[in-house]
Amino acid sequence: MKKRERLKERRAISPVISALILSAVVLTIGGVVWAFSQGAMIISAEDYSESMIEMTDTISERFIIEHAAYIESNLKVWIYNYGTVDIDLKVEVKSITYPTEWKPIARGGFEEIDTTSFTAGEELVIRAYTKRGNNAYYRFIVP
Amino acid sequence: MPTIDSSCHRGTSTILGTIIFIGIMFSAVIPMMIVVKQADTIYEMRKHELEILDQAMINEEIYVYIFPVTESSTTLNLKVHNRGSLVVNVVQVWINDIPHTFDDFEVQPMNWFEKNLDYFTAIPGNWYFIKIITDRGNIFSSDSGSLYFDTNGKWAEGMFAINFFISYPAAGWFDVEIRQGGAAGPILTDPPFRIHKSSSGPAFDFFDVPSADIYYVKITKNLELIYEDDVTIDWPGGPPIEWVFA
């Protein structure tokens, strides 16, 4: 019992030191949380704005298949990008895409895309699609 | 020995915690919310701009004519008539499968612009199909139809016609009188040529005329005069089709 009473009397060596230790712990933990939350918020904000910019570019895409012609036994397709953003594009005819790599078309630019030969009289649906997922269609009958 | 109550320690920590919380709110959460809000605003603005551009694309109203300067000229003239309320910028013309890009082909509203396609040479025995592309992404085919350069090196005469576009407020039947050579010339609209306009929108019709000439056109509705003027079809050197807007 005596030992217990003695321990009771010894608690809190100094109230000031204990207050300082507690404050230091709070500040340290708070600082870590602060730094973490600031970092997380910056990353979230950047991710969000990047996705919004990407979405804005996606809705800004405007392009048409302005012409298709069968020249020297090859179907050629002409694309006009009249939108406000550059696009990367491919053309699909009968489930085959042309060219194999994405074709970049600057805004306001025209591009000619070569495909392959088809059977005379065949009715084709030409689909031009961009990397961002927009489409344009054109119907063509092979002469 | 005097001791400080533990609630006092908690008070210090609470104050510090509150300051840190407010600090996090002001230095991380609120700036993030502002950035998100700005991104949303930019997206909405862009969406609105695109809606306006798409609407402008729909509102483009132009008529395209292509014709030779003379009966045997190997080049063609392109005439673009802008009947809309927006400035139209023609960026490309297609003659068959050959494109030609323009950088100075601007047509003001209610105006027309004519250009000689001197880069192009007609080959005898060929048909020519023409279309133009505007910078808003519209494609307009020639209103004067396709052209044939015959094996003798002469442009074949196409169909000569007068097109009527009636947007007069009143709906119902409109009587059209057409005389060849002028007001005193022989009447062509016998039996009478009548155009019906519904109340939902303008009416369109056309009348074949025999040759390139001056035609007197009079449009009346219940004897009230709506339009009266001479229409000249000057081909070659002009389009084989002329419009009457009443």
Interface residues (C-beta under 8 A of the other chain):
Chain A: E9 R11 A12 P15 S18 A19 L22 S23 V26 L27 G30 G31 V33 W34 S37 Q38 A40 M41 I42 S44 A45 Y48 S49 M52 I53 M55 T56 I59 S60 R62 F63 I64 E66 H67 A69 I71 K76 W78 Y80 Y82 G108 F110
Chain B: M1 T3 I4 C8 H9 T12 S13 L16 G17 I20 G23 I24 S27 A28 V29 P31 M32 V35 V36 Q38 A39 D40 I42 Y43 R46 K47 L50 L53 V91 Q92 W94 D97 P99 T101 K131 I133 D135 R136 G137 I139
